[in-house]
Amino acid sequence: MPGPSIDSTIDSTIDPTIDPPIDPSERLPMIDLHYWPTPNGKKVTILLEELGMPYRIVPCNIGRGDQFTDGFLKIGPNNRMPAMVDHEPVGGGPAISLFESGAIMLYLAEKAGRFYPQDLRGRYEVNQWLIWQMANQGPKLGERGHFFRLGDTRGDQSYAVRRFTDEANRLYGVMNNRLYDRPYLAGDTYTIADMICYPWTVNWQGQGQDINEFKYFKRWFDELGARPGVQRGLAVTAGPAEDPATLSEAEKERRAKILYNQRARPAPA
């Protein structure tokens, strides 16, 4: 698997769902993934790599604020990546765009007919873990990281850090208890339920946890980490890495203003 192509030249002011005319010999992969290498982005690259489905990475630098551009908001109205455009949907017709990692993963798994059960009970075993991840694991571990990184720059954060460190511990326990009598979160088969949860556990040390406390989780964690598709998905970049030390103080301040304490965007007039 050669991995994705990366296109850093796409103009975010144009409509990314419109296919420009191209020479057939230069045909691009059917999937455009607007991506930055965070746990939420890596959920989708893991699935794409496991599927062996050709895709193109469209960098969405969330530190710089690419997710707030008009072009991106046409496919990601929540101004969060990842977002995806499928230029060759099943049945043909116009391109399909999706935002939210869980929705993207459901779509891709259904399209490929893999990693998502076809029977009713199996589907809902998977669905509940997708929702659990997006409603619990991701947000709570994200909050733990946010308040921990703040330190004392915005006052005493000790309560918030303790609150979300304990909640992170509880969530690892939820997974551990689920996995004590089955190999994967949704049962006997590796599915998108496992793929969506794994990237947020890679930084367990940074979340103040010791996974040796959770032996059933650790068995699952080690097995997934050894999968070539998971390794390739975690390794996907979005172009050259940016060195924060090279940013001016003014740029750092600008980025902080757009990333934190956001309020509603006004609706179009």
Phi, psi and chi 1 to 4 in degrees:
 res  aa     phi    psi   chi1   chi2   chi3   chi4
   1 MET       -  115.9  177.2   71.4 -175.3      -
   2 PRO   -75.8  -10.9   27.5  -34.8      -      -
   3 GLY    86.7  178.6      -      -      -      -
   4 PRO   -78.0  159.7   32.7  -37.2      -      -
   5 SER   -85.9  152.8   60.0      -      -      -
   6 ILE  -122.6  124.4  -60.4  176.7      -      -
   7 ASP  -118.7  105.9 -168.5  -22.5      -      -
   8 SER   -96.1   10.0   60.3      -      -      -
   9 THR  -103.4   -0.9   64.8      -      -      -
  10 ILE   -67.2  132.3  -69.6 -178.8      -      -
  11 ASP   -81.4  115.4 -176.9   -9.2      -      -
  12 SER   -73.3   -2.7   61.5      -      -      -
  13 THR   -89.0  -11.2   64.9      -      -      -
  14 ILE   -94.0  165.7   65.6  174.6      -      -
  15 ASP   -75.9  113.3 -171.0  -23.1      -      -
  16 PRO   -75.0   -6.2   26.9  -32.9      -      -
  17 THR   -89.0   -7.6   65.6      -      -      -
  18 ILE   -92.3  129.0  -64.0  175.9      -      -
  19 ASP   -84.2  116.6  -69.4  -56.0      -      -
  20 PRO   -72.7  151.5   26.3  -33.0      -      -
  21 PRO   -62.2  132.8  -18.0   29.9      -      -
  22 ILE  -136.5  155.3   56.5  174.5      -      -
  23 ASP   -67.7  134.2 -173.7  -62.4      -      -
  24 PRO   -55.1  -30.5  -25.9   34.3      -      -
  25 SER   -71.5  -14.8   65.1      -      -      -
  26 GLU  -111.6   24.1  -60.9  175.9   -5.5      -
  27 ARG   -60.7  133.1 -170.8  168.3 -173.9   80.7
  28 LEU   -88.8  161.2  -64.3  171.0      -      -
  29 PRO   -56.2  151.4  -24.9   34.4      -      -
  30 MET   -70.0  -23.3   60.5 -177.1  165.3      -
  31 ILE  -104.0  124.3  -59.9  -64.5      -      -
  32 ASP  -102.6  123.4  -80.7  -10.4      -      -
  33 LEU  -112.0  113.4 -178.5   63.4      -      -
  34 HIS   -82.2  116.3  -64.8 -109.4      -      -
  35 TYR  -148.0  147.9  167.3   89.7      -      -
  36 TRP  -138.3  143.9 -160.8 -116.0      -      -
  37 PRO   -75.3   73.1   25.1  -33.4      -      -
  38 THR  -116.3  171.1   71.1      -      -      -
  39 PRO   -54.3  -39.1  -30.1   37.5      -      -
  40 ASN   -66.4  -38.8  -73.3  -27.1      -      -
  41 GLY   -68.7  -38.3      -      -      -      -
  42 LYS   -71.5  -21.0  -68.8  176.3 -178.8 -178.2
  43 LYS   -54.6  -46.1  -59.2  172.6 -170.1  175.4
  44 VAL   -76.5  -39.5 -177.8      -      -      -
  45 THR   -66.5  -33.4   52.5      -      -      -
  46 ILE   -60.5  -47.0  -74.2  172.9      -      -
  47 LEU   -62.5  -45.5  174.2   56.8      -      -
  48 LEU   -61.2  -39.3  -74.2  163.9      -      -
  49 GLU   -70.0  -39.6  -68.5  -68.2  -21.8      -
  50 GLU   -63.5  -35.3  -69.4  -81.5   25.4      -
  51 LEU   -77.2  -22.5  -70.2  171.2      -      -
  52 GLY    67.3   29.4      -      -      -      -
  53 MET   -89.7  125.8 -174.5  178.0  -72.4      -
  54 PRO   -61.7  139.2  -20.5   32.9      -      -
  55 TYR  -153.8  161.1   64.2  103.5      -      -
  56 ARG  -119.8  132.2  176.3  176.1   61.4  164.7
  57 ILE   -84.9  124.7  -69.8  -66.1      -      -
  58 VAL  -107.5  106.1 -178.9      -      -      -
  59 PRO   -59.0  133.7  -25.3   35.7      -      -
  60 CYS  -126.4   89.4  179.4      -      -      -
  61 ASN   -72.9  100.7 -173.0  -30.8      -      -
  62 ILE   -73.3  -23.6   58.6  175.8      -      -
  63 GLY   -69.4  -38.0      -      -      -      -
  64 ARG   -76.4  -24.3 -171.5  171.7   59.5 -160.2
  65 GLY   102.2   21.2      -      -      -      -
  66 ASP   -59.6  -27.2  -67.3   -3.7      -      -
  67 GLN   -72.2   -5.7   68.5  -85.9   32.5      -
  68 PHE  -102.8    0.9  -63.3  103.0      -      -
  69 THR   -73.0  153.7   62.6      -      -      -
  70 ASP   -60.2  -38.9  -69.1  -18.9      -      -
  71 GLY   -62.3  -44.6      -      -      -      -
  72 PHE   -66.9  -38.3 -178.6   82.0      -      -
  73 LEU   -64.2  -17.9  -72.1  170.3      -      -
  74 LYS   -67.8  -26.6  -69.9  179.6  179.2  178.7
  75 ILE  -112.7  -17.3   58.8  171.2      -      -
  76 GLY  -130.2   74.4      -      -      -      -
  77 PRO   -64.5  -13.1   21.5  -32.3      -      -
  78 ASN   -90.3   10.1 -167.2   39.1      -      -
  79 ASN    41.1   48.4   50.0   60.9      -      -
  80 ARG  -136.1  141.1  -61.6  -72.7 -170.9  -85.3
  81 MET   -96.8  161.5   70.3   88.8 -139.3      -
  82 PRO   -83.5  161.3   32.4  -37.1      -      -
  83 ALA  -137.9  156.4      -      -      -      -
  84 MET  -137.2  145.6 -176.9 -154.5   74.0      -
  85 VAL  -124.9  124.9 -179.6      -      -      -
  86 ASP  -102.4  111.5 -178.4   -2.4      -      -
  87 HIS   -83.4   -6.6  -63.1  -75.4      -      -
  88 GLU  -134.7   65.7  -62.2 -179.8    9.4      -
  89 PRO   -66.4  155.4   23.3  -32.4      -      -
  90 VAL   -59.5  132.1  174.0      -      -      -
  91 GLY    89.9   -3.9      -      -      -      -
  92 GLY    78.0 -162.7      -      -      -      -
  93 GLY    89.6 -171.7      -      -      -      -
  94 PRO   -62.3  158.7  -19.3   31.1      -      -
  95 ALA   -58.8  150.3      -      -      -      -
  96 ILE  -110.8  128.4  -68.5  175.8      -      -
  97 SER  -112.9  145.8   66.3      -      -      -
  98 LEU  -140.0  146.1  -69.9  169.8      -      -
  99 PHE  -122.4  168.4   71.0  103.6      -      -
 100 GLU    78.5  122.9  -70.3  -65.7  -17.6      -
 101 SER   -59.7  -38.8   56.8      -      -      -
 102 GLY   -63.8  -42.5      -      -      -      -
 103 ALA   -65.1  -40.7      -      -      -      -
 104 ILE   -62.2  -43.7  -65.5  169.1      -      -
 105 MET   -68.0  -39.5  -65.7  178.2   77.0      -
 106 LEU   -59.7  -45.5  -83.3  170.5      -      -
 107 TYR   -61.1  -49.4  176.1   88.7      -      -
 108 LEU   -66.2  -41.2  -68.5  172.2      -      -
 109 ALA   -65.5  -40.7      -      -      -      -
 110 GLU   -65.8  -41.7  -74.4 -170.9  -33.6      -
 111 LYS   -61.4  -42.8  178.6  171.9 -174.8  172.0
 112 ALA   -82.1  -19.1      -      -      -      -
 113 GLY    69.8   31.9      -      -      -      -
 114 ARG  -140.0  151.8  -63.7  177.0   61.0 -161.4
 115 PHE    65.5   15.4  -58.6  119.8      -      -
 116 TYR  -145.8  116.7 -173.0   56.8      -      -
 117 PRO   -61.1  153.6  -21.2   33.1      -      -
 118 GLN   -94.3  -19.6  -60.2  -57.2  -56.4      -
 119 ASP   -86.5  156.0   63.5  -70.0      -      -
 120 LEU   -58.3  -51.0  177.9   68.0      -      -
 121 ARG   -63.9  -42.2  -71.2  175.3  176.3   80.3
 122 GLY   -63.3  -41.2      -      -      -      -
 123 ARG   -61.4  -43.4  -74.1 -159.6  -53.9  -86.5
 124 TYR   -77.1  -23.2  -81.5   90.5      -      -
 125 GLU   -60.5  -43.1  -78.2  -73.8  -18.5      -
 126 VAL   -71.1  -46.5  170.6      -      -      -
 127 ASN   -55.3  -43.1  -68.7   -9.3      -      -
 128 GLN   -65.4  -31.4   63.8 -173.3   -9.4      -
 129 TRP   -78.1  -31.3  -75.2   99.7      -      -
 130 LEU   -60.5  -46.2  -66.8 -178.5      -      -
 131 ILE   -68.5  -38.8  -66.5  170.7      -      -
 132 TRP   -58.3  -44.4  176.4   84.1      -      -
 133 GLN   -63.0  -44.6 -165.5  -74.4  -38.9      -
 134 MET   -76.6  -25.8  -61.3 -175.4   70.9      -
 135 ALA   -94.8  -21.3      -      -      -      -
 136 ASN  -125.3  -67.4  -68.6  -84.9      -      -
 137 GLN   -59.1  -54.2 -173.6 -156.7   41.3      -
 138 GLY   -61.5  -54.3      -      -      -      -
 139 PRO   -60.7  -42.2  -26.0   35.3      -      -
 140 LYS   -72.0  -40.9  -63.0  -57.2 -172.2  -71.8
 141 LEU   -68.3  -33.4  -62.3 -175.3      -      -
 142 GLY   -63.9  -41.4      -      -      -      -
 143 GLU   -65.0  -38.7  -65.9  -73.6   12.3      -
 144 ARG   -59.6  -45.6 -164.1  -84.4  174.2 -175.5
 145 GLY   -63.4  -39.7      -      -      -      -
 146 HIS   -62.2  -52.3  171.2   74.2      -      -
 147 PHE   -71.2  -31.8  -72.7  110.0      -      -
 148 PHE   -66.1  -41.9 -176.8   77.0      -      -
 149 ARG   -68.6  -28.3  -72.1 -168.8  -60.5  -88.4
 150 LEU   -61.8  -33.6  -85.5 -177.7      -      -
 151 GLY    58.8 -134.7      -      -      -      -
 152 ASP  -104.1   18.9   59.5   -0.5      -      -
 153 THR   -71.1  -19.8   61.0      -      -      -
 154 ARG  -125.5   35.1  -62.7  -67.7 -172.8  -86.3
 155 GLY    94.5 -174.3      -      -      -      -
 156 ASP   -72.1  117.5 -179.5   13.9      -      -
 157 GLN  -106.4   10.8  -54.7  -60.6  -36.8      -
 158 SER   -62.5  -38.6   58.6      -      -      -
 159 TYR   -64.8  -46.1  171.6   77.9      -      -
 160 ALA   -63.0  -42.2      -      -      -      -
 161 VAL   -62.9  -45.3  171.3      -      -      -
 162 ARG   -64.8  -41.7 -176.5  171.7   65.6 -106.3
 163 ARG   -58.4  -48.0  162.6   77.0  177.1   88.3
 164 PHE   -84.7  -22.8  -72.1  108.6      -      -
 165 THR   -66.6  -42.6  -59.0      -      -      -
 166 ASP   -65.6  -39.0  -71.3  -12.6      -      -
 167 GLU   -66.4  -38.1  178.7   63.8    3.1      -
 168 ALA   -59.8  -43.0      -      -      -      -
 169 ASN   -61.0  -41.8 -172.9  -92.3      -      -
 170 ARG   -61.5  -41.5 -174.0 -171.2   73.5   80.9
 171 LEU   -68.3  -38.7  -65.8  170.2      -      -
 172 TYR   -61.5  -36.5  -83.4   92.4      -      -
 173 GLY   -65.6  -37.1      -      -      -      -
 174 VAL   -59.0  -47.1  169.7      -      -      -
 175 MET   -65.6  -42.5  -63.1  179.5   70.8      -
 176 ASN   -60.2  -44.9 -170.3   59.8      -      -
 177 ASN   -67.6  -31.7  -69.0  -23.3      -      -
 178 ARG   -69.4  -36.0  178.3   66.5  170.3 -175.0
 179 LEU   -89.2   -0.3  -69.4  163.1      -      -
 180 TYR   -69.9  -23.5   90.3   96.5      -      -
 181 ASP  -124.6   16.3   64.3   -9.7      -      -
 182 ARG  -154.8  150.5   65.9 -160.0   69.5 -160.8
 183 PRO   -75.0  -27.2   23.1  -31.4      -      -
 184 TYR  -132.9  164.1  -56.2  105.1      -      -
 185 LEU   -61.2  -36.2  -72.7  169.8      -      -
 186 ALA   -98.3    9.4      -      -      -      -
 187 GLY   131.9 -132.9      -      -      -      -
 188 ASP   -89.4   -5.7  -66.1  -30.7      -      -
 189 THR  -122.6  138.9  -54.9      -      -      -
 190 TYR   -70.1  125.7  174.6   61.1      -      -
 191 THR  -138.9 -177.8   68.8      -      -      -
 192 ILE   -65.0  -17.0   54.8  174.7      -      -
 193 ALA   -62.5  -39.6      -      -      -      -
 194 ASP   -71.9  -42.7  -56.5  -69.5      -      -
 195 MET   -63.8  -36.4  -62.0  179.7 -147.8      -
 196 ILE   -73.5  -27.6 -160.1  170.6      -      -
 197 CYS   -87.7  -28.4  -68.2      -      -      -
 198 TYR   -62.3  -47.0  178.9   80.0      -      -
 199 PRO   -59.3  -31.2  -25.9   36.3      -      -
 200 TRP   -74.9  -10.2  -85.4   99.6      -      -
 201 THR   -96.8  -10.1   66.4      -      -      -
 202 VAL   -60.9  -34.8  171.7      -      -      -
 203 ASN   -96.4   41.4 -171.4   32.7      -      -
 204 TRP   -59.6  -34.9   53.5  -90.3      -      -
 205 GLN   -65.7  -42.5  -70.1  174.7  -58.2      -
 206 GLY   -65.9  -18.0      -      -      -      -
 207 GLN   -91.7    6.5  -63.2  156.7    1.5      -
 208 GLY    75.7   28.7      -      -      -      -
 209 GLN  -116.7  160.2  -53.9  -57.2  -46.5      -
 210 ASP  -123.7  105.4  178.5    1.6      -      -
 211 ILE   -71.5   -9.9   60.4  171.8      -      -
 212 ASN   -67.2  -15.4  -68.2  -56.4      -      -
 213 GLU   -72.9  -15.6  -63.8  177.8   13.0      -
 214 PHE  -123.9   81.0  -53.1  108.6      -      -
 215 LYS   -67.4  -31.2   70.0  174.9 -175.4  178.0
 216 TYR   -74.9  -39.2  -54.4  110.0      -      -
 217 PHE   -61.2  -44.6  164.8   82.7      -      -
 218 LYS   -62.7  -38.6 -172.1  174.5 -174.3  -57.2
 219 ARG   -59.3  -44.7 -179.2 -100.3  -51.6  155.9
 220 TRP   -64.4  -45.0  171.0   90.5      -      -
 221 PHE   -60.0  -45.6  177.9   83.4      -      -
 222 ASP   -66.7  -39.5  -70.1  -18.3      -      -
 223 GLU   -65.1  -46.2  178.8 -177.3  -28.1      -
 224 LEU   -64.8  -39.9  -95.7   63.7      -      -
 225 GLY   -64.4  -19.6      -      -      -      -
 226 ALA   -89.5   -7.2      -      -      -      -
 227 ARG   -74.2  130.1  -68.4 -176.6   65.7   93.9
 228 PRO   -58.0  -39.4  -26.3   35.4      -      -
 229 GLY   -63.8  -38.9      -      -      -      -
 230 VAL   -65.6  -44.2  170.9      -      -      -
 231 GLN   -61.8  -41.8  -66.0  172.2    1.1      -
 232 ARG   -66.2  -41.5  -69.0 -166.4  -57.7  -92.7
 233 GLY   -63.6  -39.0      -      -      -      -
 234 LEU   -67.7  -27.6  -69.9  177.5      -      -
 235 ALA   -85.1   -6.2      -      -      -      -
 236 VAL   -66.0  130.7  173.1      -      -      -
 237 THR  -106.3 -176.3   65.7      -      -      -
 238 ALA  -131.3   43.3      -      -      -      -
 239 GLY    99.2 -172.6      -      -      -      -
 240 PRO   -58.9  140.6  -21.5   32.3      -      -
 241 ALA   -66.8  147.9      -      -      -      -
 242 GLU  -100.7  132.1 -176.5  178.4   63.3      -
 243 ASP   -90.8  111.3 -178.3    0.0      -      -
 244 PRO   -57.4  -25.6  -22.3   32.8      -      -
 245 ALA   -66.9  -18.5      -      -      -      -
 246 THR   -84.7   -8.0   64.1      -      -      -
 247 LEU   -80.7  140.2  -58.9  177.2      -      -
 248 SER   -73.1  163.0   67.7      -      -      -
 249 GLU   -62.9  -36.5  -70.8  -56.5  -43.6      -
 250 ALA   -64.0  -40.2      -      -      -      -
 251 GLU   -68.9  -39.3  176.3   61.6    9.2      -
 252 LYS   -61.0  -41.4  -69.3  177.2 -177.3  178.6
 253 GLU   -66.6  -41.3 -176.5  176.7  -10.9      -
 254 ARG   -60.3  -44.0 -175.6 -167.1   72.6   82.8
 255 ARG   -66.1  -39.9  -66.6 -173.3  178.1 -162.0
 256 ALA   -61.5  -37.4      -      -      -      -
 257 LYS   -67.1  -36.1  -73.7 -179.8  178.7  178.5
 258 ILE   -85.1  -20.9   63.5  172.3      -      -
 259 LEU   -90.1  -28.5  -71.9  174.9      -      -
 260 TYR  -121.1  152.0  -56.6  118.2      -      -
 261 ASN    55.0   44.9  -59.2  -43.8      -      -
 262 GLN   -73.2  148.8  -60.5  163.6   18.2      -
 263 ARG  -122.5  175.8  -66.3  177.8   63.1   84.7
 264 ALA   -61.9  140.2      -      -      -      -
 265 ARG   -78.4  138.6  -67.3  171.5   61.2   92.4
 266 PRO   -66.2  143.2   22.7  -32.0      -      -
 267 ALA   -69.3  153.7      -      -      -      -
 268 PRO   -58.3  144.8  -23.2   33.4      -      -
 269 ALA   -69.5      -      -      -      -      -
